[in-house]
Amino acid sequence: MGQAIDEILKEFSSDKRALITILHRVQEKFGYISAEAIPRIARHLKVTENELFGVLTFYRAFSLVPKGRHVVKVCLGTACHVRGGPMVLEEFERKLEIKAGQTTPDDEFTLETVNCIGCCAIGPVVLVDEDYHGHAAVPNVGQILKKHQDPEPRRA
């Protein structure tokens, strides 16, 4: 992983303005920002690891842990909340046997919540990877998961 991170860093000067772009590139390559990547990026940009960690934890777009093959985002914004979003989330937690913020043991699904997806008129909304599911309801959670279930999941 270290060599691949270094290859990405070679594409950028040590200008701090490249920070967000570098973080996006590393996350795009590995799916998350690893503990190994943080000191390498900090050293390249001549910032402290604490400064870098501050950016990583401020922006929800970045993850410090690997995510599952499929990321399920349940909207809990106001419109989705009043239309049953919390119950939909509870059903995903029950079916996946994990809580929001966790990944299934087989690395198939990561379950997250978001404050708004921007599809209020069709709430509650569930986003699986790039696939939107409007008017989500408890009875169709299993169907949503089945649609995205890979035929041969990875093993823990």
C-alpha positions in Angstrom: 0.0 0.0 0.0 2.8 2.4 0.9 4.3 2.3 -2.6 0.9 3.0 -4.2 0.4 6.0 -1.9 3.8 7.3 -2.8 2.9 7.0 -6.5 -0.2 9.1 -5.9 1.8 11.7 -4.0 4.3 12.1 -6.8 1.6 13.6 -8.9 1.2 16.5 -6.5 3.4 19.3 -5.3 3.8 19.9 -1.6 1.3 22.7 -1.8 -1.3 22.3 1.0 -4.0 23.3 -1.4 -3.7 19.8 -2.9 -4.8 18.2 0.4 -8.4 17.5 -0.4 -7.6 16.2 -3.9 -4.9 13.9 -2.5 -7.3 12.5 0.1 -9.9 11.9 -2.5 -7.4 10.1 -4.8 -6.1 7.9 -1.9 -9.6 7.0 -0.8 -10.7 6.3 -4.4 -7.7 3.9 -4.7 -8.1 2.1 -1.4 -11.7 2.8 -0.3 -10.5 4.6 2.8 -7.6 6.6 4.3 -5.4 4.1 6.1 -3.3 4.7 9.2 -0.3 4.1 6.9 -1.4 6.9 4.5 -1.7 9.6 7.1 2.0 10.1 8.0 3.0 9.9 4.3 0.5 12.5 3.2 1.4 14.7 6.2 5.1 14.5 5.4 4.5 15.2 1.7 2.4 18.4 2.4 4.6 19.4 5.4 1.6 19.5 7.8 1.3 17.7 11.1 -0.6 14.4 11.3 -3.0 16.2 13.7 -3.8 18.8 11.1 -4.5 16.1 8.6 -6.6 14.1 11.0 -8.6 17.2 11.7 -9.5 17.5 8.0 -10.3 13.8 7.8 -12.7 13.9 10.7 -14.3 17.2 9.7 -15.4 16.0 6.2 -17.8 13.0 6.2 -16.7 12.2 2.7 -13.6 10.6 4.1 -13.4 7.3 5.9 -10.7 6.0 8.2 -11.9 2.5 8.1 -12.5 0.1 5.2 -16.1 0.0 4.0 -18.1 -2.9 2.6 -18.5 -3.7 -1.0 -21.9 -1.9 -0.9 -22.6 1.3 1.1 -26.2 1.7 2.3 -27.1 5.2 3.2 -30.4 5.8 4.9 -31.6 9.4 4.9 -32.8 10.7 8.2 -33.4 14.3 7.1 -36.6 16.0 8.3 -38.8 14.8 5.3 -37.5 11.3 5.5 -37.6 11.2 9.3 -41.3 12.1 9.4 -42.1 9.5 6.7 -40.5 6.6 8.5 -36.8 6.8 7.9 -35.9 5.7 11.4 -38.0 2.6 11.1 -36.4 1.8 7.7 -33.0 2.2 9.4 -34.0 -0.1 12.2 -35.0 -2.8 9.6 -31.7 -2.5 7.8 -29.9 -2.9 11.2 -32.1 -5.9 11.9 -31.6 -7.6 8.5 -27.9 -6.9 8.3 -27.3 -7.6 12.1 -25.2 -4.4 12.4 -25.8 -0.9 13.7 -25.4 2.3 11.6 -21.7 3.0 11.1 -20.7 -0.6 11.0 -19.9 -3.1 8.3 -21.1 -6.7 8.0 -18.6 -9.4 9.0 -18.4 -10.6 5.3 -17.6 -7.0 4.2 -20.6 -7.0 1.9 -22.5 -4.0 3.4 -21.6 -0.9 5.3 -24.7 0.9 6.8 -24.6 4.7 7.3 -27.0 7.5 8.0 -27.1 10.8 6.2 -28.8 14.1 7.1 -30.2 14.7 3.6 -29.8 13.1 0.2 -31.7 15.9 -1.5 -34.7 13.8 -2.7 -37.2 14.9 -0.1 -40.2 14.5 -2.3 -39.6 10.7 -2.5 -38.6 10.1 1.1 -37.8 8.1 2.9 -34.8 7.6 0.6 -32.1 4.9 0.7 -29.0 5.1 -1.4 -27.1 1.9 -2.1 -23.9 2.8 -3.8 -25.3 5.1 -6.6 -28.7 3.5 -6.7 -31.6 5.5 -5.2 -34.6 3.8 -3.6 -37.4 6.3 -3.0 -40.5 5.7 -0.8 -38.5 3.1 1.1 -40.5 1.2 3.6 -39.8 -1.5 6.2 -41.4 -4.3 3.9 -39.1 -3.6 1.0 -35.7 -3.5 2.9 -35.1 -7.2 2.2 -35.8 -6.6 -1.5 -33.4 -3.6 -1.6 -30.6 -5.7 0.0 -31.3 -8.7 -2.3 -31.0 -6.5 -5.4 -27.5 -5.5 -4.2 -26.3 -8.8 -2.8 -23.3 -10.1 -4.6 -23.7 -13.7 -5.7 -20.5 -14.7 -4.0 -19.8 -12.5 -0.9 -16.3 -12.1 0.5 -15.6 -14.0 3.7 -14.3 -12.5 6.9 
